[in-house]
Structure formats: structure tokens, C-alpha cells
């Protein structure tokens, strides 16, 4: 006999301090006897969507329930169809467990009846494989586009990739403290892998001397790559946009300093956690890494926009 999932209600139960939202669906799984729907299982199903994924989806709070609830309903349908032992186990949607685009279907409306395919798949035991963020292709595309534009503007690619491992590592989920530490190290190393020679050449000798003097550094060649990048982005846009972008990169380096290999710098480490709105010490490593990677992605998109806007301006005689 055909089975159906019935949506009874969908409500937001998010606590006020949550970076994201929790929605609760009241659900029935049942079948029709004649014209009457008869529930066989009833339960509440909670789905959490991270603030990072919401930002990537670009959906405001007031419009978030339908797409999130629809993903949750589809998940329950799939679980029941496959014979999953606990189909109502809470679901968490992050950039590692959900696509980077919101669903184009809306099925989580009260009173909706969703057919459940009448077959079962063997449920494989959970392994140790790691999920890859849905942002991986987007981040790689942004980096490639930045390098395409800087090759045109500066004559050289700006973002370097000394080896593939950091890029691969940062796309993976962080399930443990060790994995979280590794992801931080990889990403922080990547944000300072910048073609410093290209920046020095573009800014020019006089400008770099002025920058060095401002930072009380005798030799301009000793200026940090992020300092030079901030100056270049300021020239291309304005100081506020430049600081917003490089601020994320600098805070990532401060997080990196929070691990034993880099000693103890409590003030800066705490400031970095506050910047990313992370609880200290971190306990939920998966959520923390999802948040950090999302902030990096937003900064990189703004980085690309600054360079793209500047090139468009000069190409049109601005």
C-alpha cells in the first residue's frame, strides 16, 4: 500500500543567540484507507541551517522556512523509503551537507501529502569518509577569476598555490579537534600565499617606502603580504573595503596562532574567535569550520568584486 508523508506544521524554534535557525516540522507517515489518511508514525523533526549556509543561499530570515523545511521533508521521505532505523533523527544543514543553491521545490507546507517511494535500499553503515564542502567549486572559481584579472592588471597571477594539499584539506569537514586544527593551518597558510613581488612592483618603490615608514619597517621587502594587499585594494577601491577583506585573512592567521605549534597569543586568539562569532574554546568543530570557511568565501567574493570593478573602470576610461 502506498505511503505518504503529511506535513502538519512548520515553525521556527531558534534560540536568540544561534548563528542560524532551527525549524521544527510536525510530521505523520501513513497511508490511505479509502479516502481517509491514517497515520502510522507521528513525530517532530528538527532541522538546523547554519548561518553560513543561509548567507550562501542569500535568503532572508522571513523567507528561510519553506526551502529549509522542504529539504528536511525530502530527507525524511528518503530515510523512510530506505528503511532507515530512525528517520526522524535531527538534520543539520551546512555547506558540507547541503548544496550551495537552495532547492527550487517547496513541499513543506502544512497539509501537504508527499508520496513515499515504495521500495527500500540497503542502509550502509556509516563509515569514516569526510564530506566535501559545497563551496569547493565556488571558492576555486573565485580564486581562478582573481588570478585571471590580476594577470591582466599586474602582469602576474596574484594568488599562489605552493602545493595542492592545503586546498584539498580545507574543503573537507572538520569532525575532530585535530582535523579542525589542520583545516585552520591549511587555510591560514593559503591566505598568505600571495605573489609579494607582484604587489611590490605594482605599488612602486616610492609607495612601498611610504608604507614601510608607516609600519616602522626599514626595508619595504620585509612588509607582510597582507599589508601590501590591503594597500593595493585600497588603491583599487577604498580603505574600508580593503580592511574588510584583509581583516578576515588576518583573523585567520590569529586563529592559527592559537594552536601549540605557534605558541600562545591569548588576546589575539580571543579577538579572532569573537570576530568569527565562535565560542572559546571551540567544542563543535564542524560548525566552527563551516562558519570560518563561509567568512573566507565572502571575503574572497568581495576581493574579486574590487578587482573586477577596478578593471572595468580603467577599461572604460575611468
C-alpha positions as CSV (number, residue, x, y, z in Angstrom):
1,X,0.0,0.0,0.0
2,X,1.3,3.5,-0.9
3,X,2.7,5.5,1.9
4,X,2.7,9.3,2.3
5,X,4.4,11.9,4.5
6,X,2.0,14.5,5.8
7,X,3.2,18.0,6.9
8,X,1.2,19.2,9.9
9,X,3.2,22.3,10.8
10,X,6.5,24.1,10.3
11,X,7.8,26.6,13.0
12,X,10.9,28.4,13.9
13,X,12.3,27.4,17.3
14,X,15.6,29.1,17.1
15,X,17.2,30.4,20.3
16,X,18.1,34.1,20.1
17,X,21.9,33.6,20.2
18,X,22.1,30.9,17.5
19,X,24.0,31.7,14.3
20,X,21.5,30.2,12.0
21,X,18.0,28.8,12.5
22,X,16.2,25.7,13.8
23,X,12.9,24.7,12.3
24,X,10.6,22.0,13.6
25,X,8.3,20.0,11.4
26,X,5.4,18.1,12.8
27,X,5.0,15.0,10.5
28,X,2.9,11.9,10.0
29,X,3.9,8.9,8.0
30,X,0.8,6.9,7.0
31,X,-1.4,5.6,4.3
32,X,-4.9,6.0,2.9
33,X,-7.7,3.6,3.9
34,X,-10.3,4.5,1.4
35,X,-10.5,8.3,1.4
36,X,-9.1,8.7,4.9
37,X,-5.4,9.3,5.7
38,X,-4.4,7.0,8.6
39,X,-1.1,7.9,10.4
40,X,1.3,5.1,11.3
41,X,4.1,7.1,12.6
42,X,4.0,10.7,14.0
43,X,6.9,12.7,15.2
44,X,8.6,16.1,15.3
45,X,11.6,16.6,13.1
46,X,14.2,19.4,13.8
47,X,16.4,20.8,11.1
48,X,19.1,23.3,11.7
49,X,20.5,25.5,9.0
50,X,23.8,27.2,9.7
51,X,24.1,31.0,9.3
52,X,26.9,30.3,6.8
53,X,24.7,28.3,4.5
54,X,21.9,30.8,4.8
55,X,24.3,33.5,3.7
56,X,25.4,31.4,0.8
57,X,21.8,30.8,-0.2
58,X,21.1,34.5,0.1
59,X,17.7,34.0,1.7
60,X,16.5,36.5,4.4
61,X,15.1,35.2,7.7
62,X,11.5,35.8,6.8
63,X,11.8,33.5,3.7
64,X,14.0,30.8,5.1
65,X,11.5,28.3,6.5
66,X,10.0,27.0,3.2
67,X,13.3,26.0,1.5
68,X,14.8,24.6,4.7
69,X,11.6,22.7,5.6
70,X,11.4,21.3,2.1
71,X,15.0,19.9,2.3
72,X,14.0,18.4,5.7
73,X,10.8,16.8,4.4
74,X,12.6,15.4,1.4
75,X,15.2,13.9,3.8
76,X,12.6,12.2,5.9
77,X,10.9,10.8,2.7
78,X,14.3,9.4,1.6
79,X,15.0,7.9,5.0
80,X,11.6,6.3,5.3
81,X,11.9,4.9,1.8
82,X,15.3,3.4,2.5
83,X,14.2,1.9,5.8
84,X,16.5,4.0,8.0
85,X,16.1,2.9,11.6
86,X,15.5,6.4,12.9
87,X,14.1,8.6,10.1
88,X,13.3,11.5,12.5
89,X,16.9,11.9,13.7
90,X,17.6,15.7,13.6
91,X,19.2,17.1,10.5
92,X,21.9,19.8,10.3
93,X,22.4,21.7,7.0
94,X,25.8,23.3,6.4
95,X,27.9,23.9,3.4
96,X,29.2,20.4,3.9
97,X,25.8,18.7,3.9
98,X,23.7,20.8,1.6
99,X,24.1,22.2,-2.0
100,X,25.3,25.7,-2.4
101,X,22.0,26.6,-4.1
102,X,18.6,26.5,-2.3
103,X,16.1,23.9,-3.6
104,X,13.7,25.1,-6.3
105,X,10.9,23.0,-4.9
106,X,8.6,23.9,-2.0
107,X,6.9,20.9,-0.4
108,X,6.9,21.7,3.3
109,X,3.6,23.4,3.5
110,X,1.1,22.4,6.2
111,X,-1.4,19.9,4.9
112,X,0.9,18.7,2.1
113,X,1.0,15.0,1.3
114,X,4.2,13.8,-0.2
115,X,4.3,10.2,-1.7
116,X,7.0,7.9,-0.3
117,X,8.5,5.6,-2.9
118,X,7.5,2.0,-2.1
119,X,10.9,0.4,-2.1
120,X,13.8,0.0,0.3
121,X,17.5,0.3,-0.2
122,X,20.1,-1.4,2.0
123,X,21.3,1.1,4.5
124,X,25.1,1.0,4.6
125,X,26.8,1.5,7.9
126,X,28.3,4.9,8.5
127,X,32.0,5.0,7.5
128,X,34.8,7.4,8.2
129,X,34.6,9.3,4.8
130,X,34.6,13.0,5.1
131,X,32.2,15.3,3.4
132,X,33.4,18.0,1.0
133,X,32.0,21.5,1.2
134,X,29.6,22.5,-1.5
135,X,31.6,25.7,-1.7
136,X,34.6,24.0,-3.1
137,X,33.9,24.7,-6.8
138,X,32.8,28.3,-6.0
139,X,36.0,29.0,-4.0
140,X,38.2,27.6,-6.7
141,X,36.3,29.6,-9.4
142,X,36.7,32.8,-7.4
143,X,40.5,32.2,-7.0
144,X,40.8,31.5,-10.7
145,X,39.0,34.6,-11.6
146,X,41.1,36.8,-9.3
147,X,44.2,35.4,-10.9
148,X,42.8,36.0,-14.4
149,X,42.2,39.6,-13.6
150,X,45.5,40.2,-11.7
151,X,47.4,38.6,-14.6
152,X,45.9,41.3,-16.8
153,X,46.3,44.2,-14.3
154,X,49.7,43.3,-12.8
155,X,51.2,41.0,-15.4
156,X,51.3,38.1,-12.9
157,X,49.0,35.9,-11.0
158,X,48.5,37.2,-7.5
159,X,47.3,34.1,-5.6
160,X,49.8,31.4,-5.3
161,X,49.3,27.7,-4.6
162,X,52.6,26.2,-3.4
163,X,51.0,22.7,-3.2
164,X,47.6,21.2,-3.7
165,X,47.3,19.7,-0.2
166,X,46.1,22.9,1.7
167,X,43.3,23.5,-0.9
168,X,42.2,19.9,-0.7
169,X,42.4,19.9,3.1
170,X,40.3,23.0,3.7
171,X,37.5,21.6,1.5
172,X,36.9,18.8,4.0
173,X,34.7,18.7,7.0
174,X,36.3,19.1,10.5
175,X,35.0,16.4,12.8
176,X,37.7,16.4,15.5
177,X,40.0,18.9,17.2
178,X,42.9,17.6,15.1
179,X,41.1,18.0,11.8
180,X,39.9,21.4,12.8
181,X,43.5,22.4,13.6
182,X,44.7,21.1,10.3
183,X,42.0,23.0,8.4
184,X,42.9,26.2,10.1
185,X,46.6,25.7,9.4
186,X,45.8,25.0,5.7
187,X,43.5,28.0,5.1
188,X,45.7,30.4,7.1
189,X,48.7,29.3,5.0
190,X,46.7,29.7,1.8
191,X,45.6,33.3,2.5
192,X,49.2,34.5,2.9
193,X,50.4,32.6,-0.3
194,X,50.4,35.8,-2.3
195,X,52.8,36.9,-5.0
196,X,54.6,39.5,-3.0
197,X,56.9,40.5,-5.8
198,X,53.9,41.4,-8.0
199,X,52.5,43.6,-5.2
200,X,55.8,45.4,-4.6
201,X,56.2,46.0,-8.3
202,X,52.6,47.3,-8.8
203,X,52.7,49.6,-5.8
204,X,56.1,51.0,-6.9
205,X,59.2,51.9,-4.9
206,X,58.1,55.3,-3.5
207,X,54.7,53.9,-2.3
208,X,56.2,50.9,-0.7
209,X,58.8,53.1,1.1
210,X,55.9,55.2,2.5
211,X,54.0,52.0,3.6
212,X,57.2,50.7,5.3
213,X,57.7,54.0,7.1
214,X,54.0,53.9,8.3
215,X,54.6,50.5,9.7
216,X,58.0,51.4,11.1
217,X,59.8,48.9,8.9
218,X,63.2,49.9,7.4
219,X,63.1,47.6,4.4
220,X,59.9,47.5,2.2
221,X,60.8,44.0,1.2
222,X,60.1,42.9,4.8
223,X,56.4,44.1,4.6
224,X,53.9,41.3,5.1
225,X,52.0,40.2,2.1
226,X,48.6,41.1,3.6
227,X,49.8,44.6,4.4
228,X,50.7,45.1,0.8
229,X,47.5,43.5,-0.4
230,X,45.5,45.9,1.8
231,X,47.3,48.9,0.2
232,X,46.6,47.6,-3.3
233,X,42.9,47.0,-2.6
234,X,42.7,50.5,-1.0
235,X,44.0,52.0,-4.3
236,X,41.5,49.9,-6.3
237,X,38.6,50.8,-4.1
238,X,38.7,52.4,-0.6
239,X,40.2,51.7,2.8
240,X,37.0,50.3,4.4
241,X,36.5,47.6,1.7
242,X,40.2,46.8,1.7
243,X,40.2,46.4,5.5
244,X,37.1,44.2,5.4
245,X,38.7,41.8,3.0
246,X,42.2,41.6,4.6
247,X,40.7,41.7,8.1
248,X,39.2,38.2,7.5
249,X,42.6,36.9,6.3
250,X,44.4,38.5,9.3
251,X,42.0,37.0,11.8
252,X,42.6,33.6,10.2
253,X,46.2,34.0,11.0
254,X,45.4,34.9,14.5
255,X,43.3,31.7,14.8
256,X,46.3,29.8,13.5
257,X,48.4,31.2,16.4
258,X,46.0,29.6,18.8
259,X,47.5,26.2,18.3
260,X,50.6,24.9,20.1
261,X,52.8,25.0,17.1
262,X,52.6,28.7,17.1
263,X,52.7,29.4,20.8
264,X,50.2,31.2,23.0
265,X,48.9,34.7,22.0
266,X,45.7,34.8,24.1
267,X,44.5,38.3,23.3
268,X,44.7,38.0,19.5
269,X,43.3,34.4,19.6
270,X,40.2,35.5,21.6
271,X,39.7,38.5,19.3
272,X,39.8,36.2,16.3
273,X,37.1,33.9,17.9
274,X,35.0,37.0,18.6
275,X,35.4,38.2,15.0
276,X,34.1,34.9,13.7
277,X,31.5,34.7,16.4
278,X,32.9,31.4,17.7
279,X,32.6,30.2,21.3
280,X,36.0,29.8,23.0
281,X,37.2,27.1,23.4
282,X,35.6,25.6,20.3
283,X,33.6,22.4,21.0
284,X,31.5,22.0,17.8
285,X,34.4,21.7,15.3
286,X,32.1,21.1,12.3
287,X,30.0,24.2,12.9
288,X,33.1,26.3,13.6
289,X,34.8,25.3,10.4
290,X,31.7,25.8,8.4
291,X,31.5,29.4,9.8
292,X,35.1,30.2,9.1
293,X,35.1,28.8,5.6
294,X,31.9,30.8,4.8
295,X,33.6,34.0,6.0
296,X,36.6,33.3,3.9
297,X,34.4,32.7,0.8
298,X,32.5,36.0,1.4
299,X,35.8,37.9,1.7
300,X,37.1,36.3,-1.5
301,X,34.0,37.2,-3.4
302,X,34.4,40.9,-2.3
303,X,38.1,40.6,-3.2
304,X,37.1,39.6,-6.7
305,X,34.5,42.3,-7.0
306,X,37.0,45.0,-6.1
307,X,39.4,43.9,-8.7
308,X,36.7,43.4,-11.3
309,X,35.2,46.8,-10.6
310,X,38.6,48.4,-10.9
311,X,39.5,46.7,-14.2
312,X,36.1,47.6,-15.6
313,X,36.6,51.2,-14.6
314,X,40.0,51.6,-16.2
315,X,38.9,49.7,-19.3
316,X,36.2,52.3,-19.8
317,X,38.4,55.3,-19.3
318,X,37.7,55.8,-15.6
